[in-house]
Amino acid sequence: MTRPERAMLLAAGLGTRMRPLTEKLPKPMLPVAGQPLIDHALDRLAEFCVARAVVNSHYFAERLAAHLAGRTRPRIALVHEPVLLGTGGGVANALPDLAPDPDAPPFFFANADALWRDGPLPMLSRLAGAWQDDAMDALLLLVPKAAAVGMQGAGDFHRDSDGRLRRRRDDDPAPYFYGGVQLVHRRLFDGAVEGAFSVVPLWDRAAE
């Protein structure tokens, strides 16, 4: 099993789909079951012994920074984005902290508002146990449509019998949603453009 020691949490988004709840709070700080969404994710990372989490910020950045200031497990590195960099650009911007050299181990990469319920084997442990460094650039958490809560639409991915993923096309409904958590190697970002971009084209390139 690979043992990722670092993680990236995307917390910079505007939370437009959650308005009016996000008119005064960043979406990762919305409370669920008595604590902010981002704390659920950080607690799971700490349980897995992730030592350092990079969190990007933009919308209500000061409130997020104040909330995270006292956090010690995992240690927090807050990266402010004056201009939003997207799901790919935000991670690429943090690579010097997440994976400083080409031989660095993979790292977790998650939406700060991802919320999941573990089974007997924690999901992060399942991802780490399934990682194959010579065969993978990214390993994604998928959720069957029937098991997803709060997710609607035509799905995101098809999954072949060997686990390889094919992203849904416009006229091709898919049986799985992306669950907002993945394990990635820095080589996924090789050759990526600078500035703002989505991680989705990098998934497509890796799949091909």
Secondary structure, 3 states (H helix, E strand, C coil): CCCCCEEEEECCCCCHHHCCHHHCCCHHHCEECCEEHHHHHHHHHHHCCCCEEEEEECCCHHHHHHHHCCCCCCEEEEEECCCCCHHHHHHHHHHHHHCCCCCCCCEEEEECCCCCCCCCCCHHHHHHHHCCCCCCCEEEEEEEHHHCCCCCCCCCEEECCCCCEEECCCCCCCCEEEEEEEEECHHHHCCCCCCCCCCHHHHHHHHC
